[in-house]
């Protein structure tokens, strides 16, 4: 899908990493729309409260 040539400041991200949880790679609830700063923080392990809550919710839902 072509999104144009403008720089993107937001991106889709897997809440639970697809490398660790490949079975959730296409699970809609496992996708978040994050700004680049939030994505960078999450990738480095510095989750904000919303991301932490989402991680816990998904781990409980899928018994992980």
Protein Blocks (a to p, Z undefined) as FASTA:
>chain_A
ZZbjadcfbdcddfbafklmmmlmmgmklpccddfklmmmmmnopacfklmmmmmmmmmm
noZZ
